Protein backbone atom coordinates (compact mmCIF):
# COMPACT_ATOMS: atom_id res chain seq x y z
CA UNK A 1 0.00 0.00 0.00
CA UNK A 2 1.73 3.17 -1.23
CA UNK A 3 0.79 6.34 0.68
CA UNK A 4 1.86 9.94 0.27
CA UNK A 5 1.91 11.39 3.78
CA UNK A 6 0.87 14.77 2.39
CA UNK A 7 -2.31 13.38 0.80
CA UNK A 8 -3.97 11.91 3.86
CA UNK A 9 -6.45 13.24 6.41
CA UNK A 10 -5.99 12.11 10.02
CA UNK A 11 -9.00 10.42 11.62
CA UNK A 12 -9.17 10.51 15.40
CA UNK A 13 -11.56 8.03 16.99
CA UNK A 14 -12.61 8.10 20.62
CA UNK A 15 -11.00 4.72 21.19
CA UNK A 16 -7.75 6.03 19.67
CA UNK A 17 -7.73 8.77 22.30
CA UNK A 18 -8.51 6.23 25.02
CA UNK A 19 -5.71 3.82 24.17
CA UNK A 20 -3.09 6.56 23.98
CA UNK A 21 -4.30 7.96 27.31
CA UNK A 22 -3.82 4.47 28.72
CA UNK A 23 -0.23 4.45 27.47
CA UNK A 24 0.43 7.83 29.08
CA UNK A 25 -1.19 6.66 32.34
CA UNK A 26 0.89 3.47 32.35
CA UNK A 27 4.05 5.51 31.81
CA UNK A 28 3.13 7.79 34.72
CA UNK A 29 2.46 4.72 36.86
CA UNK A 30 5.93 3.36 36.11
CA UNK A 31 7.50 6.68 37.06
CA UNK A 32 5.59 6.65 40.35
CA UNK A 33 6.71 3.08 40.90
CA UNK A 34 10.34 4.14 40.99
CA UNK A 35 9.62 6.16 44.15
CA UNK A 36 8.11 3.19 46.03
CA UNK A 37 10.77 0.66 47.13
CA UNK A 38 8.24 -1.97 48.23
CA UNK A 39 6.32 -1.84 44.94
CA UNK A 40 9.59 -2.00 43.01
CA UNK A 41 10.58 -5.12 44.93
CA UNK A 42 7.25 -6.79 44.20
CA UNK A 43 7.40 -6.04 40.48
CA UNK A 44 11.02 -7.14 40.46
CA UNK A 45 9.83 -10.52 41.72
CA UNK A 46 7.36 -10.74 38.82
CA UNK A 47 9.99 -10.00 36.18
CA UNK A 48 12.73 -12.04 37.82
CA UNK A 49 11.21 -15.23 36.43
CA UNK A 50 11.61 -16.27 32.80
CA UNK A 51 7.87 -16.93 32.56
CA UNK A 52 7.06 -13.41 33.71
CA UNK A 53 9.43 -11.89 31.17
CA UNK A 54 8.16 -14.06 28.30
CA UNK A 55 4.48 -13.40 28.98
CA UNK A 56 5.12 -9.67 29.44
CA UNK A 57 6.87 -9.45 26.05
CA UNK A 58 3.96 -11.26 24.38
CA UNK A 59 1.41 -8.93 25.99
CA UNK A 60 3.56 -5.93 25.08
CA UNK A 61 3.70 -7.04 21.44
CA UNK A 62 -0.10 -7.21 21.31
CA UNK A 63 -0.32 -3.71 22.83
CA UNK A 64 2.22 -2.39 20.31
CA UNK A 65 0.17 -3.73 17.39
CA UNK A 66 -2.98 -2.20 18.91
CA UNK A 67 -1.25 1.18 19.20
CA UNK A 68 -0.04 1.10 15.61
CA UNK A 69 -3.56 0.16 14.54
CA UNK A 70 -4.91 3.19 16.43
CA UNK A 71 -3.32 5.78 14.12
CA UNK A 72 -6.04 6.25 11.50
CA UNK A 73 -6.21 8.29 8.30
CA UNK A 74 -8.16 8.67 5.06
CA UNK A 75 -6.45 8.80 1.67
CA UNK A 76 -7.08 11.64 -0.75
CA UNK A 77 -9.05 10.69 -3.85
CA UNK A 78 -7.48 11.39 -7.26
CA UNK A 79 -8.79 14.60 -8.83
CA UNK A 80 -11.44 14.30 -11.53
CA UNK A 81 -11.81 16.36 -14.65
CA UNK A 82 -13.32 19.77 -13.96
CA UNK A 83 -12.62 19.59 -10.20
CA UNK A 84 -11.24 22.67 -8.47
CA UNK A 85 -7.53 22.03 -7.89
CA UNK A 86 -7.69 23.59 -4.42
CA UNK A 87 -10.44 21.20 -3.27
CA UNK A 88 -9.36 17.78 -2.00
CA UNK A 89 -11.83 14.96 -1.41
CA UNK A 90 -10.98 12.01 0.79
CA UNK A 91 -12.00 8.39 0.67
CA UNK A 92 -14.61 7.09 3.10
CA UNK A 93 -12.38 4.08 3.77
CA UNK A 94 -10.32 4.54 6.92
CA UNK A 95 -6.85 2.98 7.08
CA UNK A 96 -4.32 2.75 9.87
CA UNK A 97 -0.53 2.67 10.13
CA UNK A 98 -0.82 -1.08 10.71
CA UNK A 99 -2.36 -1.39 7.25
CA UNK A 100 0.81 0.15 5.84
CA UNK A 101 2.91 -2.45 7.66
CA UNK A 102 0.67 -5.26 6.41
CA UNK A 103 1.03 -4.10 2.83
CA UNK A 104 -1.68 -5.22 0.43
CA UNK A 105 -2.87 -8.09 2.60
CA UNK A 106 -6.23 -6.47 3.30
CA UNK A 107 -6.81 -5.63 -0.36
CA UNK A 108 -6.22 -9.12 -1.79
CA UNK A 109 -9.85 -10.20 -1.97
CA UNK A 110 -11.06 -13.33 -3.72
CA UNK A 111 -14.53 -14.34 -4.82
CA UNK A 112 -15.25 -16.67 -1.90
CA UNK A 113 -13.64 -19.31 0.32
CA UNK A 114 -10.10 -20.50 -0.23
CA UNK A 115 -8.07 -22.84 1.96
CA UNK A 116 -4.83 -21.72 3.69
CA UNK A 117 -1.90 -21.27 1.27
CA UNK A 118 -4.03 -22.55 -1.60
CA UNK A 119 -3.84 -21.48 -5.23
CA UNK A 120 -7.40 -22.50 -6.07
CA UNK A 121 -10.86 -21.72 -4.78
CA UNK A 122 -12.38 -23.96 -2.12
CA UNK A 123 -15.56 -24.72 -4.08
CA UNK A 124 -16.10 -25.87 -7.63
CA UNK A 125 -17.63 -23.53 -10.19
CA UNK A 126 -19.03 -23.87 -13.69
CA UNK A 127 -16.26 -23.19 -16.18
CA UNK A 128 -15.79 -23.38 -19.96
CA UNK A 129 -12.74 -24.98 -21.54
CA UNK A 130 -10.87 -23.82 -24.65
CA UNK A 131 -13.25 -25.72 -26.94
CA UNK A 132 -16.32 -24.07 -25.38
CA UNK A 133 -17.44 -27.14 -23.40
CA UNK A 134 -18.74 -26.50 -19.87
CA UNK A 135 -17.19 -28.30 -16.92
CA UNK A 136 -16.90 -27.96 -13.12
CA UNK A 137 -13.57 -27.42 -11.44
CA UNK A 138 -11.78 -25.37 -8.81
CA UNK A 139 -10.91 -21.99 -10.39
CA UNK A 140 -7.56 -20.32 -9.81
CA UNK A 141 -7.46 -17.57 -7.20
CA UNK A 142 -7.06 -14.05 -8.49
CA UNK A 143 -4.33 -12.88 -6.11
CA UNK A 144 -2.81 -15.84 -4.22
CA UNK A 145 0.25 -17.06 -6.07
CA UNK A 146 -0.19 -14.54 -8.88
CA UNK A 147 3.55 -13.86 -8.79
CA UNK A 148 4.32 -17.43 -9.88
CA UNK A 149 5.34 -17.90 -13.48
CA UNK A 150 4.60 -21.59 -13.28
CA UNK A 151 2.28 -23.23 -10.71
CA UNK A 152 4.71 -26.15 -10.62
CA UNK A 153 7.11 -23.88 -8.72
CA UNK A 154 4.62 -23.63 -5.83
CA UNK A 155 6.43 -25.84 -3.29
CA UNK A 156 9.83 -24.32 -4.01
CA UNK A 157 8.41 -20.82 -3.78
CA UNK A 158 6.82 -21.57 -0.41
CA UNK A 159 10.20 -22.54 1.01
CA UNK A 160 12.07 -19.60 -0.51
CA UNK A 161 9.45 -17.02 0.46
CA UNK A 162 9.17 -18.49 3.98
CA UNK A 163 12.93 -18.17 4.42
CA UNK A 164 12.78 -14.59 3.11
CA UNK A 165 9.95 -13.60 5.48
CA UNK A 166 11.57 -15.19 8.51
CA UNK A 167 14.89 -13.59 7.57
CA UNK A 168 13.30 -10.14 7.46
CA UNK A 169 11.71 -10.75 10.85
CA UNK A 170 15.02 -12.02 12.24
CA UNK A 171 16.79 -8.82 11.17
CA UNK A 172 14.16 -6.65 12.87
CA UNK A 173 14.30 -8.87 15.95
CA UNK A 174 18.09 -8.62 16.17
CA UNK A 175 17.88 -4.83 15.95
CA UNK A 176 15.34 -4.74 18.78
CA UNK A 177 17.40 -7.14 20.89
CA UNK A 178 20.52 -5.03 20.33
CA UNK A 179 18.72 -1.89 21.48
CA UNK A 180 17.35 -3.77 24.49
CA UNK A 181 20.79 -5.12 25.37
CA UNK A 182 22.36 -1.66 25.18
CA UNK A 183 19.74 -0.19 27.55
CA UNK A 184 19.86 -3.01 30.13
CA UNK A 185 23.54 -3.77 30.58
CA UNK A 186 23.54 -3.58 34.37
CA UNK A 187 20.15 -5.21 34.94
CA UNK A 188 19.86 -8.64 36.55
CA UNK A 189 16.52 -9.55 34.95
CA UNK A 190 16.40 -12.62 32.66
CA UNK A 191 16.73 -10.58 29.49
CA UNK A 192 17.85 -13.66 27.57
CA UNK A 193 14.31 -15.06 27.76
CA UNK A 194 12.90 -11.70 26.67
CA UNK A 195 15.26 -11.50 23.70
CA UNK A 196 14.48 -15.05 22.63
CA UNK A 197 10.76 -14.22 22.76
CA UNK A 198 11.32 -11.04 20.74
CA UNK A 199 13.18 -13.01 18.07
CA UNK A 200 10.44 -15.64 17.85
CA UNK A 201 7.67 -13.02 17.63
CA UNK A 202 9.59 -10.99 15.03
CA UNK A 203 10.24 -14.08 12.88
CA UNK A 204 6.60 -15.21 13.09
CA UNK A 205 5.29 -11.75 12.22
CA UNK A 206 7.85 -11.39 9.44
CA UNK A 207 6.77 -14.71 7.95
CA UNK A 208 3.05 -13.91 8.29
CA UNK A 209 3.31 -10.45 6.73
CA UNK A 210 5.61 -11.48 3.89
CA UNK A 211 3.67 -14.61 3.03
CA UNK A 212 0.35 -12.84 3.56
CA UNK A 213 1.13 -10.51 0.67
CA UNK A 214 1.76 -13.45 -1.66
CA UNK A 215 -0.70 -16.09 -0.44
CA UNK A 216 -3.69 -16.31 1.88
CA UNK A 217 -1.88 -17.84 4.86
CA UNK A 218 -5.11 -18.53 6.77
CA UNK A 219 -7.37 -18.70 3.72
CA UNK A 220 -10.34 -16.44 3.01
CA UNK A 221 -13.89 -16.16 4.32
CA UNK A 222 -17.20 -16.32 2.47
CA UNK A 223 -16.75 -12.81 1.05
CA UNK A 224 -13.17 -13.53 -0.05
CA UNK A 225 -11.54 -11.44 2.71
CA UNK A 226 -8.18 -12.59 4.02
CA UNK A 227 -8.60 -14.37 7.38
CA UNK A 228 -5.07 -13.55 8.56
CA UNK A 229 -5.68 -9.84 7.98
CA UNK A 230 -8.94 -10.00 9.97
CA UNK A 231 -7.19 -11.89 12.81
CA UNK A 232 -4.39 -9.32 13.12
CA UNK A 233 -6.81 -6.39 12.92
CA UNK A 234 -8.83 -8.01 15.71
CA UNK A 235 -5.91 -7.50 18.10
CA UNK A 236 -6.83 -3.84 18.65
CA UNK A 237 -10.41 -4.76 19.53
CA UNK A 238 -9.32 -7.46 21.97
CA UNK A 239 -6.75 -5.28 23.75
CA UNK A 240 -9.07 -2.28 23.96
CA UNK A 241 -12.08 -4.12 25.30
CA UNK A 242 -9.93 -5.82 27.93
CA UNK A 243 -8.35 -2.60 29.17
CA UNK A 244 -11.09 0.01 28.70
CA UNK A 245 -13.87 -2.03 30.26
CA UNK A 246 -11.63 -2.92 33.21
CA UNK A 247 -10.56 0.67 33.77
CA UNK A 248 -14.18 1.86 33.61
CA UNK A 249 -15.13 -0.74 36.20
CA UNK A 250 -12.21 -0.05 38.57
CA UNK A 251 -13.11 3.45 39.86
CA UNK A 252 -16.70 2.38 40.59
CA UNK A 253 -15.65 -0.77 42.44
CA UNK A 254 -12.81 0.91 44.35
CA UNK A 255 -14.85 3.91 45.47
CA UNK A 256 -17.98 2.03 46.51
CA UNK A 257 -16.14 -0.93 48.04
CA UNK A 258 -13.79 1.14 50.20
CA UNK A 259 -16.50 3.59 51.25
CA UNK A 260 -18.86 0.75 52.22
CA UNK A 261 -16.24 -0.99 54.34
CA UNK A 262 -14.85 2.19 55.89
CA UNK A 263 -17.94 4.25 56.70
CA UNK A 264 -20.31 1.30 57.23
CA UNK A 265 -23.81 2.20 58.41
CA UNK A 266 -26.20 3.51 55.79
CA UNK A 267 -23.39 3.85 53.23
CA UNK A 268 -22.69 0.13 53.51
CA UNK A 269 -26.40 -0.65 53.24
CA UNK A 270 -26.80 1.40 50.05
CA UNK A 271 -23.72 -0.13 48.39
CA UNK A 272 -24.78 -3.66 49.31
CA UNK A 273 -28.25 -2.97 47.90
CA UNK A 274 -26.73 -1.70 44.63
CA UNK A 275 -24.40 -4.64 43.95
CA UNK A 276 -26.94 -7.20 45.17
CA UNK A 277 -29.55 -5.78 42.79
CA UNK A 278 -27.05 -5.64 39.92
CA UNK A 279 -25.93 -9.23 40.56
CA UNK A 280 -29.53 -10.46 40.46
CA UNK A 281 -30.07 -9.17 36.91
CA UNK A 282 -28.93 -11.58 34.14
CA UNK A 283 -25.81 -9.94 32.77
CA UNK A 284 -26.30 -10.96 29.15
CA UNK A 285 -29.83 -9.55 29.05
CA UNK A 286 -28.75 -6.27 30.63
CA UNK A 287 -25.83 -5.84 28.23
CA UNK A 288 -27.95 -6.79 25.21
CA UNK A 289 -30.69 -4.30 26.13
CA UNK A 290 -28.19 -1.49 26.66
CA UNK A 291 -26.35 -2.21 23.39
CA UNK A 292 -29.58 -2.28 21.40
CA UNK A 293 -30.66 1.06 22.89
CA UNK A 294 -27.28 2.54 22.09
CA UNK A 295 -27.54 1.24 18.52
CA UNK A 296 -30.94 2.97 18.18
CA UNK A 297 -29.32 6.27 19.21
CA UNK A 298 -26.59 5.80 16.58
CA UNK A 299 -29.12 5.02 13.86
CA UNK A 300 -31.26 8.05 14.72
CA UNK A 301 -28.30 10.47 14.74
CA UNK A 302 -26.24 9.75 11.60
CA UNK A 303 -25.07 13.35 11.43
CA UNK A 304 -22.75 12.80 14.38
CA UNK A 305 -20.60 10.39 12.37
CA UNK A 306 -18.64 11.32 9.25
CA UNK A 307 -17.62 7.80 8.19
CA UNK A 308 -18.95 4.33 8.92
CA UNK A 309 -16.00 3.41 11.14
CA UNK A 310 -16.97 6.17 13.56
CA UNK A 311 -20.37 4.50 14.05
CA UNK A 312 -18.71 1.16 14.74
CA UNK A 313 -16.27 2.89 17.10
CA UNK A 314 -19.11 4.57 19.01
CA UNK A 315 -20.88 1.24 19.48
CA UNK A 316 -17.62 -0.35 20.60
CA UNK A 317 -17.02 2.40 23.15
CA UNK A 318 -20.58 1.94 24.39
CA UNK A 319 -19.95 -1.80 24.78
CA UNK A 320 -16.81 -1.13 26.86
CA UNK A 321 -18.76 1.29 29.05
CA UNK A 322 -21.63 -1.16 29.55
CA UNK A 323 -19.30 -4.04 30.37
CA UNK A 324 -17.50 -1.80 32.86
CA UNK A 325 -20.59 -0.64 34.76
CA UNK A 326 -22.07 -4.14 34.93
CA UNK A 327 -18.98 -6.00 36.18
CA UNK A 328 -17.87 -4.04 39.26
CA UNK A 329 -19.86 -6.01 41.86
CA UNK A 330 -17.29 -8.78 42.42
CA UNK A 331 -14.35 -6.45 43.10
CA UNK A 332 -16.58 -4.20 45.22
CA UNK A 333 -17.41 -7.14 47.51
CA UNK A 334 -13.74 -8.02 47.94
CA UNK A 335 -12.69 -4.45 48.69
CA UNK A 336 -15.57 -3.96 51.15
CA UNK A 337 -14.59 -7.07 53.11
CA UNK A 338 -10.88 -6.17 53.14
CA UNK A 339 -11.61 -2.58 54.18
CA UNK A 340 -13.81 -3.77 57.05
CA UNK A 341 -10.85 -5.73 58.37
CA UNK A 342 -8.18 -3.05 57.82
CA UNK A 343 -10.29 -0.27 59.34
CA UNK A 344 -10.22 -2.10 62.71
CA UNK A 345 -6.42 -2.42 62.86
CA UNK A 346 -4.59 -0.51 65.64
CA UNK A 347 -2.71 1.94 63.40
CA UNK A 348 -5.97 3.00 61.70
CA UNK A 349 -7.65 3.48 65.08
CA UNK A 350 -4.63 5.50 66.21
CA UNK A 351 -4.97 7.74 63.14
CA UNK A 352 -8.59 8.41 64.08
CA UNK A 353 -7.56 9.20 67.67
CA UNK A 354 -5.08 11.81 66.40
CA UNK A 355 -7.81 13.46 64.32
CA UNK A 356 -6.55 12.44 60.87
CA UNK A 357 -9.20 13.12 58.20
CA UNK A 358 -11.12 10.27 56.58
CA UNK A 359 -9.75 11.04 53.14
CA UNK A 360 -6.17 10.92 54.41
CA UNK A 361 -6.76 7.65 56.27
CA UNK A 362 -8.24 6.09 53.13
CA UNK A 363 -5.46 7.33 50.86
CA UNK A 364 -2.55 6.54 53.22
CA UNK A 365 -3.69 3.40 55.05
CA UNK A 366 -6.64 1.72 53.32
CA UNK A 367 -5.92 2.08 49.61
CA UNK A 368 -2.25 0.92 49.71
CA UNK A 369 -3.27 -2.20 51.65
CA UNK A 370 -5.90 -3.25 49.11
CA UNK A 371 -3.80 -2.43 46.03
CA UNK A 372 -2.81 -6.07 45.61
CA UNK A 373 -6.48 -7.02 45.20
CA UNK A 374 -6.95 -4.26 42.61
CA UNK A 375 -3.91 -5.32 40.57
CA UNK A 376 -4.79 -9.00 40.65
CA UNK A 377 -8.39 -8.29 39.66
CA UNK A 378 -7.24 -6.04 36.80
CA UNK A 379 -5.06 -8.67 35.13
CA UNK A 380 -7.67 -11.39 35.69
CA UNK A 381 -10.59 -9.33 34.36
CA UNK A 382 -8.52 -8.28 31.33
CA UNK A 383 -8.52 -11.80 29.91
CA UNK A 384 -12.09 -12.45 31.05
CA UNK A 385 -13.44 -9.44 29.16
CA UNK A 386 -11.61 -10.48 25.99
CA UNK A 387 -13.49 -13.78 26.14
CA UNK A 388 -16.71 -11.91 26.98
CA UNK A 389 -16.46 -9.93 23.73
CA UNK A 390 -16.24 -13.17 21.78
CA UNK A 391 -19.34 -14.53 23.52
CA UNK A 392 -21.33 -11.31 23.01
CA UNK A 393 -20.39 -11.13 19.32
CA UNK A 394 -21.36 -14.77 18.96
CA UNK A 395 -24.91 -13.99 20.09
CA UNK A 396 -25.07 -10.81 18.01
CA UNK A 397 -24.78 -8.06 20.66
CA UNK A 398 -21.03 -7.47 20.57
CA UNK A 399 -19.03 -5.05 18.45
CA UNK A 400 -20.33 -3.87 15.09
CA UNK A 401 -20.11 -6.46 12.31
CA UNK A 402 -17.98 -4.06 10.22
CA UNK A 403 -15.34 -3.83 12.96
CA UNK A 404 -12.63 -6.52 12.90
CA UNK A 405 -12.84 -8.67 16.02
CA UNK A 406 -12.22 -12.26 17.03
CA UNK A 407 -15.79 -12.51 18.26
CA UNK A 408 -17.17 -11.61 14.83
CA UNK A 409 -14.88 -14.18 13.20
CA UNK A 410 -16.10 -16.88 15.59
CA UNK A 411 -19.69 -15.82 14.98
CA UNK A 412 -19.25 -16.23 11.22
CA UNK A 413 -17.45 -19.54 11.69
CA UNK A 414 -20.36 -21.25 13.45
CA UNK A 415 -22.21 -21.79 10.14
CA UNK A 416 -18.99 -22.77 8.37
CA UNK A 417 -18.32 -25.65 10.76
CA UNK A 418 -21.55 -27.35 9.63
CA UNK A 419 -20.50 -27.38 5.98
CA UNK A 420 -19.11 -30.38 4.20
CA UNK A 421 -16.18 -30.09 3.77
CA UNK A 422 -15.64 -28.02 6.90
CA UNK A 423 -14.31 -24.46 6.64
CA UNK A 424 -12.14 -24.44 9.75
CA UNK A 425 -9.48 -21.78 9.16
CA UNK A 426 -11.50 -18.70 10.15
CA UNK A 427 -12.13 -20.20 13.59
CA UNK A 428 -8.50 -21.30 13.95
CA UNK A 429 -7.20 -17.83 13.10
CA UNK A 430 -9.29 -16.10 15.76
CA UNK A 431 -8.65 -18.90 18.27
CA UNK A 432 -4.86 -18.78 17.89
CA UNK A 433 -4.50 -15.04 18.45
CA UNK A 434 -7.07 -14.97 21.27
CA UNK A 435 -5.61 -18.05 22.97
CA UNK A 436 -2.08 -16.62 22.93
CA UNK A 437 -3.13 -13.31 24.47
CA UNK A 438 -5.48 -14.78 27.10
CA UNK A 439 -2.99 -17.50 28.13
CA UNK A 440 -0.19 -14.95 28.49
CA UNK A 441 -2.44 -12.64 30.53
CA UNK A 442 -3.51 -15.49 32.83
CA UNK A 443 0.05 -16.70 33.42
CA UNK A 444 1.20 -13.15 34.07
CA UNK A 445 -1.68 -12.61 36.50
CA UNK A 446 -0.63 -15.69 38.48
CA UNK A 447 2.84 -14.18 38.92
CA UNK A 448 1.34 -10.84 39.97
CA UNK A 449 -0.83 -12.68 42.50
CA UNK A 450 2.18 -14.49 43.93
CA UNK A 451 4.14 -11.24 44.26
CA UNK A 452 1.44 -8.92 45.62
CA UNK A 453 -0.80 -11.18 47.67
CA UNK A 454 0.17 -10.75 51.36
CA UNK A 455 -0.82 -14.35 52.18
CA UNK A 456 1.65 -15.70 49.63
CA UNK A 457 4.41 -13.46 50.98
CA UNK A 458 3.74 -14.70 54.53
CA UNK A 459 3.86 -18.33 53.40
CA UNK A 460 7.20 -17.78 51.69
CA UNK A 461 8.56 -16.05 54.82
CA UNK A 462 7.59 -19.06 56.94
N, C-alpha and C positions, 0 to 999 in steps of 0.2 A: 504494500500500500504506500504509494508515493504521496507525500503531503508537503505543500509549501506553507511554512509556518506563518507567512504573511497573508495567507488566504483562508484563514480559519476564524471562526467566532467562538470564543470560550462559552461553555455552558456550565453553569454552577447549579447543581442540584442540592436540595436540603441534606440529603444523605452524604454528599461530598463534604459539605461543611462539617457535618457531625463527625465523620471519620477522621478528618484532619484535626478537629478539636480534641478528639480522643488521643491522637498522637502527641499533641502539645501537652495534654494533661498527664499522659504517661511519662513524658520527659520531665515535667515538673515534679512528678512523684519520685522519679529516680534521683533528682537533685536533692529533694527533701530527705531521701533515704540515706544519703551520704552523711547527714548530720545526726543520724540515730544509730549509735553503735550496736544496740541490741537487734534492731531490724536488719542491719547490715550482716550481722552474724547469722541470723536466721536465713536470709537469702543466700548467703555464702554456702550454707549447708545444702540448699536446694541445688545450686549450680556446681557443687563439689563432686557430684556423682555424674558418671558418663550418661546415665539415662536422662537426668535432668537437662544436661547440655544438649543432647540429641533432640529431645522432644521440644525444647525451647527453640532450637534452630528451625525445626519443621514448622512450628507455629509462627515463627517470625517470617518464614518464607511465604506462608499463606497471607499474612498481614501485608507484606511488601507487594504481593500481586494485587491485593485488594486496594492498596493505596494507588498503585499505578493505574488501576482500572477506575479510579475515582477522579481522574483528570479528563474531563469531557470537552468536546468541541464539535462544531459543525463545519463542514467543508463548504467553500464558496462554489456556487454553480458557475459553469462556463457562460460567458456572455452570449446573448442571442442577437440576431440581426435587428437593428433598430433600437436596441436597448441603450439607455443613457450610460455612458462610460463611467460616470461617477457613482452610479447605483450598483450595489453588490447584493445579490440574492444568495441565500445560503440554503443548503439541503436540509430537509426535515430529519434526515438520518443522523443520529448522534453517535460519534465514535469516541474512543478513549485512547490514551497513550498505550494501553495494553494492546489495543488493536494494531497499533504500529509495530509493536514487538512481535505479534503473532503473524504479521505479514498478510497474505491473502487468504489465510485459512478460513475466515468467516465469509468470504465471498465465493468460495468454491462450492457452489450449490449444484446438486444433481437433480434428476427428475423425481426420484423416490429412494427407497431403501437401497443400501449397498453394504456389504459385509466389511469388516475391518481389513484394510490393506488390499482390498479387492480391485480388480480392473474392470469388472462387469457388474451390471445391476443385479439385485438380489432376486428379482422376479422376472419371469419370461414375458416377452411382449411379441405382438404380431409384427413380423418384419418381411421384407421383400428382397429376394436375392437378385443377382445380376441379370438373370433371365426373366425377371418379373413374376416369379412364382412366390406365393406367400408361404411363410414358415414361422415357427415360434422358437425363439432362442433368447439368451441373455444378452442384451445390448451392451456395447462398450460404454463405460462412463465418460462423461464429457471432460472432466478435469483430472481425475485420478490417473496417474501414469501417462499424462499427455506429453510429457517430456521424452518418453521412450521412443526411439526410432524403430525398434522392433520389440514386440511383446515377448519374444523369446529371451530377451535380456532382463526380464523381470526379477528373477532370483538374484542375479549378479548385482543388479542395481539396488535391490534392497540392502544387500551387505555393504556396498560402497557408500550409499547414502546414509545408512545407519552409522558407519564409522565416521563419516563427515560430521553428522549431527552431534554425535557424542564427543568428537574432537573439539568442535566449537564450544560445547558446554564445558569440557575439561579446561579449555583455555580461560574461559570466564571464571570458572571455579578456582583455578590456580591464582588468578589475579586477586580475587576476593580473599583467599586464604593468605596470600602474601601481605595484603593490607591488614588483615586481622592479626597476623603474626607480628608485624611491625608495631602495632598499637598495644600488644599484650605481652611484651617481652618479660616483664617482671611478675606476671600473674601466675598463681599456682593452680588455677582452674584447669580441668581436663580439656584444653583447647584442641588436643589431637582428635578427640571424638567429634568436636564441633566442626573441625576442618574436614574430617572424613565425610560427615553428613552434608556439608556444603558441596563437596565434590560430587557426591552421589546425586544430590538434588539438581546441581547445575548440569550434569551429564544427562539426567533423565529429561529435564526441561529442554536442553539443547536437542536431544533426539526427537522429542515430541514436536517441537516447533519446526525443526528442519523437515522432518518426515511429513508433518501435517500440511506443509505447503506443496508437497508432491503427491501424497496419497491421503486417503481418509483413514487415519490410524485407528479410530474407533468406529468407523463406518458412518452412515448417515441415517437420519430419521425419515419419517413418512414424507415430509416435505422436501427432502434432499439436503437438509442442513447438516453440517459437520458435527458429529457428536462430541468430538474432542474439544472443539471450539466452545460448544455450549457448556461442557464440564468445567473448563478453565474459567469461563465468564461467570459461572455459578459460585466461584470462590468468594467474590465480593459480597454476594447476597448472604452466603453462609457466615462469613466473618462479621458482617454488619448486624445481622439479626441476633447473633450470639452476644455481641458487645453492647449494642444500643438497648436492647430489651433488658439486659441485666443492669445496665447503668440507670435506666429509668426506674427499675424496680428497687434498686438499692436505697436511694434517699427516703422513699416511702417506708420501707421496712426498717431502716435504721432509726429514723425519727420516731415512728410510732412504737417500735419495740422498746427502745431505750426509755422513752417517756412513760410508757405503761409500767415498766418495771421499776422506774425510779420514783415517780410521783404516786403511783398506786391510786387507791380510792376511785373516784369517778372517772379519772383519766384511764385507768386500767380497765374499768368496766366498758367504757366507750370503745376502746381499741379491741378488746376481746369480742365485743358485739360485732364490730366491723369485719374482723377476719373470720369469725365463725359464720357470719352471713355469707361472706364471699366464698368460703370453702364449701358451703352447702349448695351453691349454684354450679351445675355442670359446666366445667370450663370450656369445653368445645362449643356448647350452645351459646355461651356468653360471647366468646370470641367471634363466632360466626355471625351473630346478630350485629355486633359492633362493626365488623368488616363490611357487611352488607349495607348498613346505614351510611358508612363512610363512602362506599362506592356510589350510593345514590347522590350524595353531596358532590362528588367528582363529576358525575354525569350531568347534573343540573347546573354546574358552573364551569363550562368548558373554556370560558374566557380567561380563567386563571392560569391556564397551561398553554404554553406556546407550541410545544411538540408533544408527541405521544409519550415519550419517555418520562416527561415530567408528571404525567398522570400516573404512570406505573410507579414512579418514585414516591408520589404522595400516598398512594395506597400502601406501599411498603413501609413508609414511615409511620402510617397509621397502625399497621400491623405490629410494628415494634412497640409502639406506645401501648397498644391494647394488651400485648403479651406482658409488658412491664407492669401495668397496673392490675393485672389479674394473677400475678405470680409472686406477690410479696408476702403472702400469709405465712409460709413456712419459715422464712428467715425471721419474720417479726416474732413468731412464737419463740424461736431459739434465743433471740436477743432479749426478749422480755424475761425469760427464765434466768438467763445469765445475769441480767441487770438486777433482778430481785436478790440474787445471791451476793453480788459484789457490793450492792448498796448497804448491806448489813455488816461488812467487814470493818474492823477497828479503825483503819486509816481514813475511811470515808466518814465514819461517825465523828472522828476527831476533826475532820475538815468542817463538818457542820457545827461542831462545838466552837470552832474559831471564827464562825460567821462567814465562811467562804460561800460565794454565790452558787446557786444551782447550776448555772451555765458553766462556771469554772470547774465545778466538781465533775460534771458530765464530760467536759472536754479533756480534763487532766487525769481523771481516775477511772471513769466508766468506759469511755470510748476506746482508749488504748488497750484495755483488758478484754474487749470483745472484738478487737481487730482481726484476730485469728479466725473467728467464726465468719466474719465478713469476707476475708480473702478466700477461705476454703469454699464458701458458698458461691462466690463469683466464678471461680474456675470450674466448679461443678455445674452451675447453671448455664455456663457458656456452651458446653457440649450438649446439655439437655435441650436448650432452645434451638440449636441447629437441627436436632432431630425433630423438634416440634414443628419447625417450618416445613419439613418434608411431609409430616403427617397432615398438616393443615392444607398444603398444596394438593396432597393426594385426594382429599375430600372436597377440594374445590374452593376453599376459603383462605388460601394462602396468598402469596404474592401474585401480581398480575401475570397472566399467561404470556405476555410479551416480554417479561423480564426474565433473563436467564437465571435459573435456580435449579438446584438438585431435586427439590421437591416437584417442580414441574416436569423434569425429566422422568422421575419415577412415576408420576401420574400418567404420563403418556405411555410409559412402558407396560402398564398393567394390561392394556388391550393387546400389546405386541406379544406378550408371553403366552397368549392363548392361540397364536397363529401356528400354522404348521407349514414350513419349518419355523421354529421359534426365532424371533428377533430379540436377541439377548444383550446386544452391545450397548444400547442406550442405558439400560439399567446398570450394567457393569461400570460404565463410565462414571455415572453419578455415585455409585456405591464406593468405588475406589477412592475418589477424592474426599468424599464425606467420611469414610471409614478412617482414612489416614489422619484427618484433622481431629475427629472426635477421639480416636485412640490416643493421639499425642496429648490432647487436652486432659483426658482422664488420667493418663500416667503422670503428667506434670502436676495435676491436682493432688494426687496421692503424695508426691514429694512435698508439696506445699503443706499438706495436712500434717505430715510427719515433722516438718520443721517448725510450724507455728502452733500446733496444738499443745497446750500446756501439759495435758495428760501424757502425751508421748514423750515430752522432754523429761517429765518426772520419772517415767519408767526407764528411760535411758540412764538417768542419774543414779537410780537404784542398781 
